[in-house]
């Protein structure tokens, strides 16, 4: 290893010494945690249980009474997973507990961050046919590169603060998602009812039942052969993946009937592989065959329609064990029975959920930004 590899690209001011290489077993004490978890009796307040390194709330017969330990999952689907314990009482099952030999020379938060970003190394020599497992020897031989303790502390504290901020935004995001789920259940009529549990003031009329195809028109996009998908051209071709994880675009120079174009504000529905409604916010594009454009009658408000379709998606997922690989046909959608209130009430409901969705998206973006910042800094602040 050359000298350049022993120093990170970004450092706190005043630190210039090269980092040293150590085996984890040389600087820590490693023990296997095998505790019996009690599931039916409650001896008191529940404590965190780290089963295979994954934390959840449970009850158990034995527990550790020391905090600030790094743990590594020993076997199973989560083998190699690294976590940190920061509470007084906790129980561990199928995981290794890692204690520092000398707290004056090493910082537990730094050790955790280093191990967490390199946890995949525990499984480098695993064979696909075997049940994944990590031996005590694997953990002891884990190579860690460390600076002086004072620099470790600064790095550890920095990433602990960043992790706390990420956790805070994750909780806010999760809370908003749960609020939306609860309000969708309460602001739309349940089966057998024609009025919702919660309504805006001034609305009392019963909701009417309609076939979705009577109040909305589903238009298929255009199918393309591979030779028609260009690397550049006049129009972008919007495919299902472009709504999710695929940022690669194909293009077309074809001039088509207006129904094959999606403009900003159009309501679209992806129905192949991953399904669900979307309001298109980009410029004019040609949408692919696996996407429907939905044109609404005057009886249906667009923002309200999005929530009807989102609720229908949730119902479909709940009946198919959460799988997104569900076959949906245009006829199925047109035949769906939905309940709708007056257009004025639809607008109120649509605006409420649009605001809530925007808030959820805002927190999701903040969360993703913080996660990306952490990922980038982990690469630059560690050797």
C-alpha positions in Angstrom: 0.0 0.0 0.0 1.5 3.4 -1.0 1.4 6.5 1.2 -1.4 8.1 -0.8 -3.7 5.2 0.0 -3.1 5.7 3.8 -4.7 9.2 3.8 -8.3 10.1 3.0 -9.2 12.7 0.4 -11.1 14.9 2.9 -9.9 15.5 6.5 -10.6 17.7 9.4 -8.2 20.6 9.7 -5.0 19.9 11.6 -4.7 16.1 10.8 -2.0 15.0 8.5 -0.7 11.7 9.9 -1.1 8.5 7.8 -3.7 6.0 8.8 -2.6 2.6 10.2 -3.9 -0.9 9.3 -5.2 -3.2 12.0 -7.0 -6.5 12.3 -10.3 -6.1 14.2 -9.3 -9.0 16.5 -6.2 -7.1 17.6 -8.1 -4.1 18.9 -11.4 -5.5 20.1 -12.9 -8.4 22.1 -15.4 -10.4 20.0 -18.1 -12.6 21.5 -21.1 -14.4 20.1 -24.5 -13.5 21.5 -27.0 -16.3 21.9 -29.9 -15.2 24.0 -33.3 -16.8 24.4 -36.0 -14.3 23.3 -39.2 -14.5 25.2 -42.3 -13.8 23.0 -45.3 -14.4 25.2 -44.3 -13.0 28.6 -43.7 -9.5 29.5 -41.3 -9.2 32.4 -41.3 -5.4 32.2 -40.7 -2.8 29.6 -39.6 -4.1 26.3 -35.9 -3.7 25.3 -34.3 -3.7 21.9 -33.5 -7.2 20.6 -30.8 -7.5 17.9 -31.7 -10.7 16.1 -29.1 -11.4 13.4 -28.0 -7.8 13.8 -31.5 -6.4 12.9 -33.1 -4.4 15.7 -36.7 -4.8 16.8 -38.7 -4.5 20.1 -39.0 -7.8 22.0 -38.9 -9.5 25.4 -36.2 -11.8 26.5 -34.7 -13.7 29.5 -31.2 -12.3 29.4 -29.7 -9.0 28.4 -26.4 -7.1 28.3 -26.2 -4.0 30.5 -23.4 -2.2 28.5 -24.0 0.2 25.7 -22.0 1.3 22.7 -21.2 -2.0 21.0 -20.9 -2.8 17.3 -22.6 -6.0 16.3 -22.3 -8.2 13.3 -25.0 -10.7 12.1 -23.6 -14.2 12.2 -25.8 -16.2 9.8 -28.8 -16.3 7.6 -30.1 -13.8 5.1 -28.6 -10.8 7.0 -25.2 -12.4 7.5 -22.5 -9.7 7.7 -25.0 -6.9 8.5 -23.4 -4.4 10.8 -25.3 -2.4 13.4 -24.5 -0.3 16.5 -26.1 -0.6 20.0 -26.5 2.6 21.9 -28.8 1.8 24.9 -28.2 0.5 28.4 -30.2 -2.8 28.1 -30.4 -4.9 25.0 -30.4 -8.6 23.9 -28.5 -10.2 21.0 -29.2 -13.4 19.1 -27.1 -14.8 16.2 -24.8 -11.9 16.2 -21.2 -11.0 17.3 -20.7 -8.3 19.9 -17.6 -6.2 19.5 -16.1 -4.4 22.4 -13.0 -2.1 22.3 -9.9 -3.3 24.2 -8.7 0.2 24.6 -11.1 3.1 24.5 -8.3 5.6 24.7 -6.9 4.5 21.3 -10.1 3.7 19.4 -13.6 5.2 19.0 -16.6 3.0 18.7 -18.5 5.3 16.3 -15.6 5.4 14.0 -15.3 1.6 14.1 -19.0 1.3 13.3 -18.9 3.6 10.3 -15.8 1.9 8.9 -17.3 -1.6 9.3 -20.8 -0.5 8.0 -19.5 0.7 4.7 -17.4 -2.4 4.3 -19.8 -5.0 5.6 -20.1 -6.7 2.2 -16.5 -7.9 2.7 -17.7 -10.5 5.3 -19.3 -12.4 2.5 -16.6 -12.2 -0.2 -15.7 -15.9 0.2 -19.2 -17.2 0.5 -20.5 -19.9 -1.9 -23.9 -19.3 -3.3 -25.1 -22.9 -2.4 -24.4 -22.4 1.3 -26.4 -20.6 3.9 -24.6 -17.3 4.4 -22.6 -17.2 7.6 -19.8 -15.3 9.2 -17.4 -17.0 11.6 -15.7 -15.4 14.6 -12.4 -15.8 12.6 -13.9 -13.8 9.8 -14.7 -10.9 12.1 -11.3 -11.1 13.9 -9.4 -11.0 10.5 -11.5 -8.0 9.3 -9.0 -5.3 8.2 -9.6 -1.8 9.5 -7.6 1.4 8.8 -7.5 3.9 11.6 -6.0 7.4 12.3 -5.2 8.7 15.8 -8.0 8.5 18.3 -8.7 12.3 18.3 -9.4 12.1 14.5 -11.4 9.0 14.9 -13.6 10.8 17.4 -14.2 13.8 15.1 -15.1 11.5 12.2 -17.3 9.3 14.4 -19.1 12.3 15.9 -19.6 13.8 12.5 -21.3 10.7 11.0 -23.3 10.1 14.2 -24.8 13.6 13.8 -25.4 12.9 10.1 -27.0 9.5 10.9 -29.3 11.2 13.5 -30.4 13.8 10.9 -31.1 11.0 8.4 -33.1 9.1 11.1 -35.1 12.2 11.9 -36.1 12.8 8.3 -36.8 9.1 7.9 -39.2 9.2 10.8 -40.9 12.3 9.5 -41.2 10.7 6.1 -42.6 7.5 7.6 -45.0 9.4 9.8 -46.4 11.3 6.8 -46.8 8.1 4.8 -48.7 6.6 7.7 -50.9 9.7 8.0 -51.8 9.5 4.3 -52.6 5.8 4.6 -54.9 6.5 7.6 -56.6 9.4 5.9 -57.2 7.5 2.7 -59.0 4.9 4.8 -61.1 7.6 6.6 -61.8 10.0 3.8 -63.1 7.4 1.3 -66.2 5.3 2.0 -65.6 1.7 3.2 -67.2 -1.3 1.6 -71.0 -1.2 2.2 -71.1 2.6 2.9 -71.7 5.6 0.6 -70.2 8.2 3.0 -66.7 8.4 4.4 -65.8 8.6 8.1 -64.2 12.0 7.8 -65.4 14.8 5.6 -64.8 18.5 5.0 -67.3 20.8 6.6 -70.4 21.5 4.6 -70.5 18.2 2.6 -73.3 15.7 3.5 -74.5 14.2 0.2 -73.9 10.5 -0.3 -71.2 9.4 -2.7 -72.3 8.0 -6.1 -71.2 4.7 -7.5 -69.8 4.7 -11.1 -67.8 2.4 -13.4 -64.4 4.0 -13.9 -64.7 3.6 -17.7 -67.9 5.8 -17.6 -66.0 8.8 -16.1 -62.5 8.3 -17.5 -61.0 7.2 -20.8 -57.9 5.0 -20.9 -55.7 5.6 -24.0 -52.9 3.1 -24.8 -49.5 4.5 -25.7 -47.6 3.5 -28.9 -45.6 0.3 -29.1 -42.1 0.7 -30.5 -39.8 -1.8 -32.2 -36.1 -1.6 -31.1 -35.1 0.0 -34.4 -37.5 2.9 -33.8 -35.9 3.8 -30.4 -33.3 6.4 -31.3 -30.4 7.8 -29.2 -31.4 11.3 -30.1 -34.4 12.9 -31.8 -37.3 15.4 -31.5 -39.3 13.7 -28.8 -38.4 11.8 -25.7 -40.1 8.4 -25.4 -41.5 8.0 -21.9 -41.2 4.4 -20.6 -42.3 2.8 -17.3 -38.7 2.8 -16.0 -38.4 6.5 -16.4 -40.9 7.0 -13.6 -38.8 4.9 -11.2 -35.1 4.0 -11.5 -34.2 4.2 -15.2 -32.7 7.6 -16.3 -31.9 6.4 -19.8 -34.1 8.0 -22.5 -34.9 7.0 -26.0 -36.1 9.4 -28.7 -38.3 9.5 -31.8 -38.7 11.8 -34.8 -42.2 10.4 -35.6 -45.1 12.8 -35.9 -48.1 11.0 -34.3 -51.7 11.7 -33.5 -52.1 14.0 -30.5 -53.4 11.1 -28.3 -50.0 9.6 -28.2 -48.3 12.6 -26.6 -48.2 13.4 -22.9 -48.0 17.0 -21.8 -47.2 18.6 -18.5 -50.1 17.9 -16.1 -51.5 14.8 -17.9 -52.6 11.9 -15.7 -50.8 8.8 -16.7 -50.9 5.2 -15.4 -48.1 2.6 -15.7 -49.5 -0.9 -16.0 -46.6 -3.1 -16.9 -44.1 -4.6 -14.3 -44.6 -1.6 -11.9 -48.0 -0.1 -11.8 -49.7 3.1 -10.5 -50.9 6.6 -11.3 -48.6 9.6 -12.1 -49.2 13.2 -13.0 -46.6 14.0 -15.7 -44.6 17.1 -14.8 -42.1 17.2 -17.7 -42.2 18.5 -21.2 -44.2 17.0 -24.1 -43.2 13.3 -24.7 -44.4 10.3 -26.5 -45.6 7.7 -24.0 -44.9 4.0 -24.5 -47.4 1.3 -24.9 -47.1 0.1 -21.3 -48.5 3.5 -20.1 -52.1 4.7 -20.3 -53.0 8.3 -20.6 -56.2 8.9 -18.7 -58.6 11.6 -19.9 -61.2 12.6 -17.3 -64.8 13.6 -17.8 -66.2 16.7 -16.1 -67.4 14.4 -13.3 -63.9 13.6 -12.1 -61.3 15.9 -10.6 -57.7 15.0 -11.6 -56.1 15.2 -8.1 -59.0 13.2 -6.6 -58.7 10.6 -9.4 -55.0 10.1 -8.5 -56.1 9.2 -5.0 -58.8 6.8 -6.2 -56.1 5.1 -8.3 -53.6 5.1 -5.5 -56.2 3.5 -3.1 -57.0 0.9 -5.7 -53.3 0.1 -6.1 -53.0 -0.3 -2.3 -55.9 -2.7 -2.3 -54.4 -4.7 -5.2 -51.0 -5.0 -3.4 -52.7 -6.1 -0.2 -54.4 -8.9 -1.9 -51.3 -10.0 -3.7 -48.9 -10.0 -0.7 -47.3 -6.7 -1.8 -46.1 -8.0 -5.2 -45.9 -5.3 -7.9 -46.0 -8.0 -10.7 -49.7 -7.9 -11.0 -51.5 -8.2 -14.4 -53.8 -5.3 -15.1 -55.8 -4.9 -18.2 -57.5 -1.9 -19.7 -60.9 -3.7 -19.4 -60.2 -4.4 -15.7 -59.7 -0.7 -15.1 -62.7 0.4 -17.1 -65.0 -2.1 -15.2 -63.8 -1.0 -11.7 -66.6 0.4 -9.5 -65.6 3.6 -7.7 -67.4 5.9 -5.4 -67.3 9.7 -6.0 -68.8 12.7 -4.3 -69.7 16.0 -5.9 -67.0 17.7 -7.9 -66.6 20.4 -5.2 -65.9 17.8 -2.5 -63.5 16.0 -4.9 -61.6 19.2 -5.3 -61.2 19.7 -1.6 -60.1 16.1 -1.1 -57.8 16.2 -4.1 -56.1 19.5 -2.8 -55.6 18.0 0.6 -53.9 14.9 -0.6 -51.9 16.9 -3.2 -50.5 19.0 -0.4 -49.8 15.9 1.7 -48.1 14.2 -1.3 -45.9 17.2 -1.9 -44.8 17.2 1.7 -44.0 13.5 1.5 -42.0 14.1 -1.6 -40.1 17.0 0.0 -39.1 14.8 3.0 -38.2 11.9 0.6 -35.9 14.2 -1.4 -34.3 15.6 1.8 -33.8 12.0 3.0 -32.2 10.9 -0.3 -30.0 14.0 -0.4 -28.7 13.3 3.1 -28.1 9.7 2.2 -26.2 10.7 -0.9 -24.1 13.2 1.1 -23.2 10.5 3.6 -22.4 8.0 0.8 -20.1 10.5 -0.8 -18.4 11.5 2.4 -17.8 7.9 3.5 -15.9 7.4 0.3 -13.8 10.6 0.8 -13.2 10.6 4.6 -12.1 7.0 5.0 -9.1 5.2 3.5 
